[in-house]
Amino acid sequence: MILMTVSILFSIAIFQIASSEVRTRLDRFQTNFQESTNNIPPSYQSNSFRDNEVIQASENLSMQLLYANLIVLVVGGFGSYFLARRSLKPIEKAHEAQSRFTSDASHELRTPLAVMKTEIEVALRDKEPTIDELKEVLSSNLEEIDKLTKLSEMLLQLSRLEHTKLKMFPISLNRVTNDILKSFKNSSDRISVTGKKMQIIIANETAIIEILRILIDNALLYSPPNTKILINISKQDDFAKFEITNEGVGIKPDKLSHVFDRFYRADSSRTNGTKKGYGLGLSLAKNIIDLHNGIISVTSEPDKETTFTLLLPLNYKFQAKTKN
């Protein structure tokens, strides 16, 4: 409607200007023609000739403007519809993601709270509970509180990353990896690192530590005991490459594209018992990688192995120094 209103207003203005110009030029032509010749046909001497020409020119101009406005209506209408849908698509996706995130977060918060409430209610119904029974209830509630605390921290981290610009400095991916592995002392015999060549990247060290910890922790949790976790650090084109591979049930091909979605669990077998997670770790890892202009991907062979690959931009200035 806005487009057509503007088009019609311009058409009216053009019509008025063009009609006035045609009338003025015909008057001038008629006057000059009469002055330059005496033998003028009567039909050319009257004002009716001029008026007829003006009317005909106005009619032709009106039809042309009408056709032009119809073209503007059709092209502008379809074009506006297409552009509006294109502009609203990311907003619609964001709204759906936000709604799904709120729903999933509410569900995850509700579950441990319901467990705690049930256990407390059962304990209160027992008229003569023993100290051991009360300790068991408190211990179970403490576990649920720890889960809620972890979930809250992950949600806060995700929220901060969406509204924060990370400060980045040159760091050694090899050094950061070795520092993180020191915190996995109980599993050090399971983790093997290859790639001695130093890879210097521009990154936020705290964020990189978080993402590597998530990937190593996932590899340990979702692989059978006594199996090896293989980490390889190398270079690929303009990126430092971090690969971590673990054996296990793997991820089905139709699930791979969703593993970085919030609250998504690729397979219930990967989240049973003590391995149960909230499906936020990999989403957090994806956000961190995006902030570093890097790439994270996953490949998996069901019932065999799963490999997560990180590509982080190299800092060539410092990389050159390490070569010398």
ABEGO torsion letter per residue (X at the ends): XAAAAAAAAAAAAAAAAAAAAAAAAAAAAAAAAAAABABBBAAAABAAAAAAAAAAAAAAAAAAAAAAAAAAAAAAAAAAAAAAAAAAAAAAAAAAAAAAAAAAAAAAAAAAAAAAAAAAAAAAABABBBAAAAAAAAAAAAAAAAAAAAAAAAAAAAAAAAABBBBBBBBBAAAAAAAAAAABAAAAAABBBBGABBBBBBBBAAAAAAAAAAAAAAAAAABBBGBBBBBBBBBBEABBBBBBBBBEAEBBAAAAAAAABBGBBABAAAABEAABBAGAAAAAAAAAAAAAGBBBBBBBBBGBBBBBBBBBBBBAAAAAAAAX
